[in-house]
């Protein structure tokens, strides 16, 4: 019996040592896991802090973008206001040693507008100069800056009545070209007007025009016009572009209604 008790005690001691060793190893593993969990918690906390910082930065950026857009719109309005007396005429054939003041005087007479030299501040062509007498080259537009906005509008209205006036009416040699009269627009407004014309046509709007630097669309004659201030108005009023929207440039010249 003593031998059996001694063997049992020895086995118990061995088992106790084994359990103790396993508990020590388990305790070590738990300590390692706790350390890892703590690091993960710290990383999660840092990630949350970074996420909050990024969210705040995004809000700041959105606010700055809104402010920039507002400033750009204000600058565009001011720039358009500086062009309120200017008229753009497309289609006048470009020749050497041309007298644009004389041409504009003849043109005013042809459309029935009384125009005095004192009504005009300056007349010039705009755009990159191309080789003259090329059959495939479009003449640069002629820009007329009037002293008063009312005289600019008078010429537009007179030209609207004489819709089919051409270079032949001005005794300009060459193939007759139809003349187009438009208010002069800023670069931003030209781009917006072009997009509005494309989208209006796709949305079934019959009329797109510019008046005093402002862009309008109207579905039918009986409907009230809607003003386009920015691209957001294009999306809101005319809807998103179709998936198969053609990206080719618009043919012809824009006209005011």
Backbone bond lengths (Angstrom), bond angles and torsions (degrees), N, CA, C in turn:
res aa  C-N    CA-C-N  psi(-1)  N-CA   C-N-CA  omega(-1)  CA-C   N-CA-C  phi
1 X - - - 1.456 - - 1.530 110.52 -
2 X 1.370 115.25 -39.00 1.472 117.19 178.93 1.517 111.48 -61.93
3 X 1.347 115.01 -40.38 1.469 118.38 179.45 1.524 110.50 -64.34
4 X 1.322 114.84 -38.88 1.468 117.68 -179.57 1.526 110.51 -66.72
5 X 1.367 115.09 -41.76 1.465 118.19 178.77 1.526 111.02 -65.42
6 X 1.331 115.74 -37.86 1.470 118.67 177.95 1.531 111.36 -63.72
7 X 1.375 114.21 -42.75 1.484 118.40 178.59 1.517 110.62 -64.04
8 X 1.363 115.25 -40.88 1.463 119.17 -179.96 1.528 110.39 -65.02
9 X 1.343 116.38 -40.15 1.465 119.91 179.06 1.520 110.82 -64.86
10 X 1.337 113.90 -39.74 1.469 118.09 178.89 1.524 110.61 -64.46
11 X 1.332 114.97 -42.17 1.483 118.45 179.02 1.527 110.21 -64.53
12 X 1.327 115.41 -39.72 1.459 119.64 -179.78 1.524 110.36 -64.08
13 X 1.368 113.85 -41.44 1.468 118.03 178.28 1.528 110.98 -62.75
14 X 1.333 115.15 -42.62 1.478 119.60 178.71 1.525 110.61 -62.67
15 X 1.367 114.65 -43.72 1.466 119.03 -179.85 1.524 111.01 -64.14
16 X 1.353 114.54 -40.95 1.463 119.35 179.38 1.516 110.53 -62.13
17 X 1.350 116.44 -43.46 1.460 120.14 179.41 1.523 110.90 -63.41
18 X 1.363 116.10 -40.49 1.461 120.76 -179.71 1.527 110.37 -64.48
19 X 1.360 114.25 -44.72 1.470 117.98 179.75 1.526 109.99 -64.45
20 X 1.349 115.19 -40.97 1.468 119.29 179.33 1.528 110.94 -61.60
21 X 1.337 115.36 -44.10 1.478 118.80 179.01 1.525 111.17 -63.01
22 X 1.348 116.29 -41.86 1.468 120.18 -179.56 1.531 110.56 -65.51
23 X 1.360 114.46 -40.74 1.470 117.33 178.16 1.525 111.08 -64.15
24 X 1.330 116.90 -37.72 1.467 120.52 178.47 1.525 110.84 -64.71
25 X 1.344 114.55 -43.40 1.464 118.53 178.29 1.528 110.90 -63.91
26 X 1.360 115.60 -41.88 1.458 120.21 179.26 1.525 111.00 -64.53
27 X 1.337 114.44 -40.57 1.475 118.85 177.83 1.517 111.09 -61.86
28 X 1.331 115.41 -39.85 1.468 120.01 177.92 1.526 111.35 -64.00
29 X 1.354 114.57 -42.37 1.465 118.52 178.84 1.523 111.00 -64.65
30 X 1.346 115.01 -41.73 1.464 118.42 178.83 1.523 110.69 -62.04
31 X 1.336 114.91 -40.10 1.463 118.66 176.87 1.515 111.89 -61.69
32 X 1.333 115.45 -40.68 1.470 119.76 177.63 1.518 111.03 -64.25
33 X 1.356 114.51 -43.13 1.466 118.32 179.01 1.529 111.03 -63.40
34 X 1.329 116.52 -41.78 1.458 120.21 178.96 1.528 110.51 -60.92
35 X 1.345 114.73 -40.46 1.466 118.49 178.60 1.531 110.70 -64.16
36 X 1.336 115.29 -42.96 1.471 118.58 178.94 1.528 111.06 -65.06
37 X 1.356 115.42 -43.13 1.472 118.99 179.65 1.521 110.57 -61.26
38 X 1.342 115.59 -39.88 1.461 119.36 178.38 1.530 111.27 -62.83
39 X 1.347 115.93 -42.58 1.462 119.76 177.60 1.527 111.29 -63.08
40 X 1.381 114.24 -40.90 1.463 117.74 178.30 1.529 111.01 -63.80
41 X 1.318 115.74 -41.07 1.468 119.23 178.29 1.519 110.42 -62.58
42 X 1.331 116.47 -40.71 1.463 120.17 178.16 1.527 110.65 -64.04
43 X 1.358 116.35 -40.86 1.464 120.29 178.40 1.519 111.41 -65.65
44 X 1.370 114.47 -40.77 1.466 118.28 177.71 1.523 110.40 -62.65
45 X 1.323 116.18 -41.13 1.459 120.43 179.19 1.525 110.68 -63.75
46 X 1.344 115.70 -43.43 1.460 118.87 177.65 1.528 111.18 -64.04
47 X 1.351 115.03 -39.49 1.465 119.24 178.95 1.527 110.79 -62.97
48 X 1.331 115.53 -41.38 1.458 118.99 177.96 1.524 111.10 -64.22
49 X 1.337 115.16 -40.25 1.465 118.42 177.53 1.520 111.08 -63.78
50 X 1.358 115.93 -43.12 1.462 119.66 178.03 1.522 110.65 -63.75
51 X 1.348 115.26 -39.68 1.464 119.31 179.01 1.524 110.71 -62.23
52 X 1.338 116.41 -40.77 1.460 120.02 177.52 1.522 111.02 -65.24
53 X 1.359 115.77 -41.83 1.466 119.88 178.68 1.527 110.46 -62.68
54 X 1.354 115.68 -44.82 1.464 119.85 179.85 1.523 110.60 -63.53
55 X 1.335 116.21 -41.57 1.467 119.86 179.33 1.519 110.96 -61.57
56 X 1.354 115.50 -42.82 1.466 119.51 178.31 1.530 110.55 -66.00
57 X 1.341 116.02 -39.24 1.469 119.31 178.00 1.528 110.53 -63.40
58 X 1.343 115.57 -42.10 1.470 119.27 178.99 1.525 110.82 -60.28
59 X 1.342 115.20 -40.32 1.467 118.87 178.35 1.527 110.46 -64.75
60 X 1.340 115.39 -41.92 1.467 119.37 178.73 1.520 110.79 -63.44
61 X 1.352 116.12 -43.13 1.465 120.26 179.56 1.522 110.35 -63.64
62 X 1.354 116.41 -42.94 1.466 120.17 178.67 1.526 110.65 -61.42
63 X 1.342 115.49 -40.82 1.463 119.62 178.65 1.526 110.81 -65.72
64 X 1.344 116.24 -41.71 1.466 120.23 178.17 1.525 111.10 -64.37
65 X 1.344 116.27 -41.55 1.472 119.76 178.78 1.522 110.83 -62.72
66 X 1.348 115.36 -39.87 1.462 118.95 177.24 1.519 110.80 -63.07
67 X 1.344 115.25 -42.18 1.458 119.08 178.25 1.517 112.48 -64.86
68 X 1.337 115.66 -40.96 1.467 119.96 178.27 1.523 110.42 -63.69
69 X 1.335 116.07 -44.16 1.464 119.56 179.37 1.523 110.98 -61.64
70 X 1.341 115.52 -40.84 1.463 119.52 178.40 1.522 111.06 -63.34
71 X 1.339 116.86 -42.27 1.470 120.58 178.34 1.521 111.11 -64.86
72 X 1.350 116.08 -41.43 1.461 119.84 178.61 1.520 110.91 -61.87
73 X 1.332 116.13 -40.96 1.468 119.58 178.80 1.527 110.64 -65.64
74 X 1.343 116.65 -39.95 1.463 119.70 177.99 1.522 111.32 -64.34
75 X 1.342 115.95 -43.20 1.466 119.57 178.07 1.517 110.87 -63.52
76 X 1.343 116.57 -38.89 1.461 120.33 179.23 1.524 110.83 -64.83
77 X 1.344 115.81 -39.73 1.468 119.74 177.82 1.527 110.15 -63.09
78 X 1.332 116.51 -43.31 1.467 119.85 178.80 1.523 111.59 -64.89
79 X 1.341 115.34 -42.49 1.458 119.11 179.51 1.527 110.93 -64.01
80 X 1.356 115.83 -40.07 1.462 119.34 178.41 1.524 110.63 -65.43
81 X 1.338 115.52 -35.15 1.463 119.27 178.67 1.527 111.28 -63.06
82 X 1.349 117.14 -33.87 1.467 120.88 178.35 1.533 111.16 -68.92
83 X 1.319 116.78 -19.77 1.470 120.61 -178.86 1.525 112.71 -97.83
84 X 1.323 116.77 7.06 1.469 120.00 -172.54 1.530 112.93 -63.46
85 X 1.317 118.08 -21.01 1.465 120.83 179.72 1.517 113.10 -98.69
86 X 1.329 117.52 5.24 1.465 120.38 -172.94 1.531 111.87 -104.52
87 X 1.328 113.73 141.43 1.460 122.60 179.73 1.526 108.47 -121.51
88 X 1.315 116.22 137.08 1.463 121.12 179.02 1.523 109.01 -110.74
89 X 1.321 115.88 126.41 1.465 121.23 -179.62 1.519 108.37 -117.65
90 X 1.313 116.28 122.58 1.461 121.92 -179.33 1.521 109.79 -107.97
91 X 1.324 115.97 141.42 1.460 120.92 174.70 1.511 115.23 112.15
92 X 1.341 118.38 -11.87 1.464 120.50 179.91 1.525 109.10 -72.44
93 X 1.309 116.18 116.30 1.462 121.94 -176.80 1.532 109.44 -61.04
94 X 1.326 114.84 136.94 1.454 121.23 -176.40 1.528 109.78 -92.36
95 X 1.318 115.75 130.52 1.462 120.55 -179.28 1.530 109.44 -132.09
96 X 1.320 114.77 164.06 1.462 120.34 176.70 1.533 109.94 -69.11
97 X 1.332 115.00 142.19 1.472 121.40 175.44 1.526 112.39 55.38
98 X 1.321 117.16 35.15 1.463 120.43 -179.84 1.526 110.24 -73.31
99 X 1.317 114.97 149.74 1.467 121.74 177.13 1.528 107.25 -109.70
100 X 1.317 115.82 94.31 1.456 119.73 -174.23 1.521 112.62 -66.39
101 X 1.323 117.43 -34.80 1.471 119.80 177.69 1.524 110.20 -61.56
102 X 1.335 116.16 -42.39 1.470 119.86 178.43 1.526 110.50 -65.38
103 X 1.336 117.14 -42.68 1.465 120.92 -179.93 1.521 110.67 -60.81
104 X 1.325 117.12 -43.57 1.464 120.28 179.66 1.528 110.60 -66.02
105 X 1.319 116.85 -36.13 1.462 119.62 176.75 1.517 111.62 -63.60
106 X 1.339 116.15 -43.60 1.467 120.25 177.84 1.530 110.45 -64.85
107 X 1.319 115.93 -41.47 1.460 120.72 179.89 1.523 111.09 -61.82
108 X 1.331 116.81 -43.90 1.470 120.28 178.60 1.521 110.67 -60.64
109 X 1.329 116.07 -41.57 1.466 119.96 178.60 1.529 111.17 -63.29
110 X 1.328 117.37 -40.20 1.467 121.71 -177.94 1.533 111.68 -65.70
111 X 1.333 116.97 -33.18 1.467 118.66 -178.90 1.526 112.12 -95.17
112 X 1.329 115.16 6.88 1.462 119.14 174.27 1.512 114.67 80.27
113 X 1.345 116.97 29.49 1.458 120.23 179.81 1.517 109.92 -109.27
114 X 1.313 116.79 130.47 1.455 121.01 176.32 1.533 108.14 -81.39
115 X 1.320 115.06 113.06 1.461 120.62 -175.92 1.519 109.68 -128.79
116 X 1.316 115.36 123.98 1.461 121.19 178.56 1.536 109.52 -102.90
117 X 1.322 117.55 153.32 1.480 119.66 177.50 1.521 112.79 -54.79
118 X 1.332 116.05 -30.99 1.467 119.47 -179.48 1.525 112.44 -72.86
119 X 1.345 117.30 -10.96 1.470 120.48 178.32 1.526 112.47 -80.45
120 X 1.335 115.75 -17.07 1.460 120.26 -172.62 1.525 109.84 -110.66
121 X 1.332 115.40 129.95 1.464 120.90 176.82 1.522 110.12 -83.04
122 X 1.343 117.30 -51.65 1.462 120.71 179.08 1.522 109.37 -159.13
123 X 1.340 114.21 157.80 1.463 121.89 175.99 1.527 106.80 -133.40
124 X 1.311 116.54 130.21 1.465 119.98 -178.41 1.519 109.86 -154.21
125 X 1.315 114.35 164.06 1.466 119.54 172.75 1.528 108.56 -97.61
126 X 1.321 115.42 150.11 1.462 120.45 179.99 1.523 109.62 -126.10
127 X 1.330 115.21 152.13 1.456 120.09 179.53 1.507 111.36 105.63
128 X 1.334 116.28 166.56 1.483 120.20 179.50 1.517 111.07 -65.79
129 X 1.326 115.66 135.80 1.458 120.51 -177.79 1.522 109.95 -76.33
130 X 1.334 115.85 130.21 1.465 121.52 178.51 1.522 109.18 -109.14
131 X 1.316 115.41 167.31 1.464 120.10 179.59 1.523 110.28 -64.17
132 X 1.323 115.54 134.69 1.459 119.70 -179.46 1.522 110.93 -74.76
133 X 1.328 114.31 158.28 1.468 122.65 174.76 1.533 112.80 63.73
134 X 1.301 116.98 23.60 1.463 119.91 173.60 1.521 108.14 -92.58
135 X 1.314 115.06 130.36 1.459 119.03 -176.15 1.520 112.57 -66.74
136 X 1.330 117.23 -27.47 1.462 120.63 -175.66 1.529 112.96 -99.72
137 X 1.336 116.82 6.10 1.459 119.29 -178.19 1.523 110.04 -101.21
138 X 1.335 115.60 135.15 1.459 121.13 177.10 1.528 109.15 -84.44
139 X 1.327 117.30 135.86 1.466 118.76 177.11 1.524 111.11 -66.88
140 X 1.305 115.40 147.45 1.460 118.94 176.67 1.517 110.28 -66.41
141 X 1.325 115.24 148.94 1.466 119.86 179.31 1.522 110.07 -68.04
142 X 1.314 114.69 149.16 1.460 121.47 174.95 1.525 107.81 -101.37
143 X 1.320 116.33 127.63 1.460 121.70 179.38 1.523 108.31 -109.25
144 X 1.330 114.49 126.09 1.466 121.47 178.07 1.523 108.17 -111.08
145 X 1.314 116.15 122.33 1.464 119.79 175.58 1.518 108.33 -103.67
146 X 1.324 115.58 117.20 1.458 121.80 -178.72 1.529 110.23 -90.82
147 X 1.307 115.07 159.76 1.460 120.06 177.22 1.532 109.59 -71.12
148 X 1.338 115.63 -37.08 1.467 120.04 -178.13 1.526 110.10 -123.86
149 X 1.321 114.88 145.71 1.449 121.12 178.35 1.523 111.78 -65.10
150 X 1.313 116.93 -33.32 1.468 120.05 -178.43 1.527 111.14 -63.42
151 X 1.336 117.45 -37.45 1.467 119.65 179.64 1.530 110.13 -69.42
152 X 1.330 116.97 -35.62 1.471 119.92 175.12 1.523 110.33 -60.30
153 X 1.335 115.90 -45.51 1.463 120.23 -179.80 1.522 111.55 -66.92
154 X 1.329 116.89 -34.70 1.472 120.18 177.29 1.524 110.84 -60.98
155 X 1.330 116.39 -40.47 1.458 119.89 -179.09 1.530 110.41 -68.97
156 X 1.329 116.96 -39.08 1.468 119.60 177.51 1.521 110.27 -62.79
157 X 1.324 117.09 -44.65 1.462 120.72 -179.30 1.525 111.29 -65.11
158 X 1.332 116.56 -40.40 1.463 119.97 178.90 1.522 110.23 -65.63
159 X 1.320 117.20 -40.14 1.465 120.65 179.17 1.521 111.19 -67.75
160 X 1.331 117.27 -30.57 1.464 120.46 178.86 1.530 110.75 -66.02
161 X 1.321 115.20 -33.77 1.468 118.83 178.20 1.527 110.19 -70.67
162 X 1.341 116.55 -42.65 1.463 121.69 176.34 1.528 108.67 -92.58
163 X 1.329 116.72 75.98 1.457 121.56 -171.99 1.526 113.51 -68.94
164 X 1.320 117.33 -26.01 1.463 120.13 -169.98 1.524 113.04 -107.92
165 X 1.302 117.97 26.78 1.456 119.43 179.14 1.524 109.63 -72.10
166 X 1.336 115.45 139.09 1.469 121.31 -177.54 1.524 109.82 -128.98
167 X 1.324 115.45 176.66 1.463 120.40 177.72 1.521 111.26 -65.00
168 X 1.319 116.83 -23.00 1.466 119.50 177.44 1.523 110.74 -62.80
169 X 1.342 116.99 -33.78 1.462 120.92 178.64 1.526 111.36 -67.64
170 X 1.329 116.66 -18.30 1.462 120.87 -179.80 1.521 111.88 -98.95
171 X 1.328 116.03 7.60 1.465 121.86 -178.98 1.525 111.90 59.59
172 X 1.336 116.00 34.24 1.465 121.13 176.37 1.522 108.33 -93.16
173 X 1.310 116.81 127.53 1.458 120.94 -176.94 1.523 110.98 -68.57
174 X 1.332 113.91 155.36 1.458 119.45 179.55 1.519 111.48 111.35
175 X 1.327 115.60 176.44 1.457 120.84 179.34 1.526 109.07 -62.67
176 X 1.344 117.36 129.41 1.473 119.98 -178.97 1.524 111.10 -57.58
177 X 1.319 115.32 135.13 1.459 121.42 177.40 1.519 108.47 -124.52
178 X 1.345 115.12 135.34 1.453 119.69 178.24 1.517 110.05 -69.44
179 X 1.326 116.50 143.36 1.450 121.60 179.99 1.525 110.17 -99.68
180 X 1.339 115.39 141.60 1.461 122.03 179.46 1.523 109.00 -121.91
181 X 1.335 115.25 132.05 1.463 121.64 -177.36 1.528 108.91 -113.14
182 X 1.315 115.78 126.40 1.467 120.06 -178.94 1.512 110.83 -143.68
183 X 1.324 114.82 149.24 1.454 119.05 169.66 1.524 108.84 -63.01
184 X 1.292 116.72 144.26 1.465 119.55 178.47 1.523 109.49 -78.94
185 X 1.328 115.71 131.30 1.460 121.52 -176.63 1.526 110.73 -115.30
186 X 1.318 115.68 155.96 1.455 120.63 172.28 1.521 108.88 -69.11
187 X 1.324 116.18 166.13 1.457 120.74 178.97 1.520 110.88 -59.22
188 X 1.347 116.86 -42.32 1.462 120.72 179.77 1.520 111.06 -64.70
189 X 1.323 117.77 -41.96 1.463 120.56 -178.90 1.524 111.88 -71.93
190 X 1.339 117.22 -33.05 1.472 118.87 175.34 1.521 110.57 -62.59
191 X 1.325 116.14 -43.95 1.455 120.60 178.66 1.521 110.91 -63.97
192 X 1.338 116.20 -42.36 1.462 120.34 179.83 1.531 110.67 -66.65
193 X 1.328 117.21 -39.56 1.471 121.00 179.49 1.519 110.70 -64.90
194 X 1.323 115.99 -41.64 1.460 120.14 178.91 1.529 110.38 -61.94
195 X 1.321 116.78 -46.04 1.463 120.41 179.98 1.525 110.59 -64.66
196 X 1.332 116.55 -40.52 1.463 120.04 179.13 1.522 111.17 -62.81
197 X 1.332 117.94 -39.45 1.459 121.00 179.31 1.524 111.32 -64.44
198 X 1.337 115.73 -43.18 1.467 119.62 179.84 1.525 110.50 -63.12
199 X 1.331 115.96 -49.28 1.458 120.59 -174.97 1.523 111.25 -71.51
200 X 1.337 116.89 -33.81 1.461 119.98 178.53 1.527 110.49 -64.09
201 X 1.315 115.89 -42.77 1.467 119.81 177.97 1.519 111.15 -62.16
202 X 1.325 117.00 -40.97 1.458 120.87 179.68 1.526 111.45 -68.45
203 X 1.353 116.60 -30.67 1.462 120.72 -177.92 1.523 112.72 -89.37
204 X 1.329 117.51 1.05 1.459 120.39 177.67 1.510 114.63 86.16
205 X 1.332 118.17 16.79 1.462 120.91 175.17 1.527 109.04 -84.29
206 X 1.309 115.93 131.31 1.465 120.43 -174.91 1.529 113.11 -84.96
207 X 1.314 117.32 -25.53 1.458 119.53 -171.46 1.530 110.96 -126.90
208 X 1.319 115.16 132.06 1.466 122.85 172.56 1.528 106.72 -138.87
209 X 1.329 116.63 124.88 1.462 117.44 -176.37 1.526 110.80 -152.03
210 X 1.339 113.87 171.25 1.457 121.78 178.87 1.521 108.89 -120.83
211 X 1.315 115.44 135.98 1.464 120.21 176.27 1.524 108.48 -141.97
212 X 1.334 115.14 120.80 1.466 121.26 -178.71 1.527 111.99 53.76
213 X 1.329 115.80 41.05 1.452 121.14 176.81 1.512 114.83 79.41
214 X 1.321 118.52 0.37 1.460 122.89 -179.67 1.532 109.99 -105.25
215 X 1.327 116.33 143.29 1.464 122.46 -176.55 1.529 109.20 -101.10
216 X 1.330 115.51 132.73 1.462 120.68 -179.11 1.524 110.31 -129.94
217 X 1.337 115.25 153.16 1.467 121.80 171.73 1.529 107.88 -133.05
218 X 1.338 114.46 152.49 1.469 119.28 177.76 1.520 107.87 -151.39
219 X 1.323 115.30 133.31 1.468 119.31 -177.06 1.523 111.52 -73.02
220 X 1.335 117.44 -47.77 1.459 122.64 179.67 1.526 109.20 -135.85
221 X 1.321 116.43 165.14 1.459 120.53 179.76 1.520 111.60 -59.92
222 X 1.351 116.67 -34.82 1.455 120.44 -176.62 1.523 112.79 -77.70
223 X 1.342 117.58 -15.42 1.456 121.41 -176.78 1.533 110.86 -84.22
224 X 1.315 115.25 156.59 1.463 120.30 176.76 1.528 110.14 -77.69
225 X 1.327 118.13 142.02 1.476 119.90 178.42 1.519 111.21 -70.87
226 X 1.319 115.45 153.16 1.456 121.90 177.47 1.525 108.25 -121.82
227 X 1.310 115.61 132.62 1.467 119.87 -176.90 1.518 110.62 -88.13
228 X 1.335 114.65 139.46 1.463 122.43 177.50 1.520 108.08 -105.18
229 X 1.341 116.75 112.21 1.462 120.54 179.57 1.521 112.21 -93.29
230 X 1.343 116.04 -35.29 1.460 120.79 -175.16 1.516 109.14 -155.72
231 X 1.335 115.78 -178.51 1.465 120.23 -177.16 1.515 111.28 -66.69
232 X 1.344 117.68 -25.92 1.462 120.33 176.82 1.526 110.51 -64.13
233 X 1.337 116.65 -37.47 1.463 120.04 176.86 1.528 110.76 -66.01
234 X 1.324 116.90 -35.82 1.466 120.16 176.81 1.519 109.93 -60.23
235 X 1.339 116.52 -46.35 1.465 120.94 179.45 1.522 110.92 -64.64
236 X 1.342 116.47 -42.99 1.452 120.65 -175.42 1.534 112.71 -70.88
237 X 1.333 116.36 -42.06 1.465 120.07 -175.06 1.521 111.98 -86.81
238 X 1.328 116.68 -43.16 1.463 120.90 -172.90 1.524 112.90 -100.46
239 X 1.333 117.34 -10.99 1.450 120.09 177.67 1.521 112.09 85.70
240 X 1.338 116.64 168.24 1.468 120.71 -179.34 1.522 110.67 -69.86
241 X 1.322 117.48 156.35 1.472 120.11 178.89 1.528 110.15 -69.64
242 X 1.326 117.89 149.01 1.462 120.02 176.14 1.515 111.03 -65.45
243 X 1.327 116.34 157.92 1.466 121.08 -176.99 1.519 111.69 -60.61
244 X 1.324 116.36 -35.22 1.474 120.54 -176.43 1.519 111.13 -98.21
245 X 1.360 116.28 34.16 1.461 119.24 -178.55 1.519 110.90 -61.63
246 X 1.324 115.55 132.63 1.462 121.02 178.76 1.515 109.03 -77.23
247 X 1.311 117.20 134.32 1.465 121.56 -179.49 1.513 112.71 -97.91
248 X 1.330 117.12 5.64 1.463 119.82 -179.37 1.513 109.54 -68.76
249 X 1.327 119.11 150.92 1.459 121.50 -179.76 1.512 111.43 -66.37
250 X 1.324 114.81 151.57 1.457 120.67 179.79 1.514 109.42 -68.71
251 X 1.320 116.73 133.79 1.451 121.13 178.53 1.518 110.03 -81.92
252 X 1.310 116.53 146.32 1.448 120.64 176.59 1.515 110.89 86.27
253 X 1.310 115.92 -172.84 1.455 122.28 -176.72 1.527 109.20 -115.58
254 X 1.340 118.73 144.20 1.461 120.20 175.91 1.521 110.57 -69.26
255 X 1.302 115.97 145.43 1.457 120.92 177.50 1.511 108.57 -127.52
256 X 1.331 116.54 153.57 1.459 121.61 178.61 1.507 109.55 -87.70
257 X 1.322 115.77 142.95 1.469 120.45 176.65 1.507 109.50 -106.50
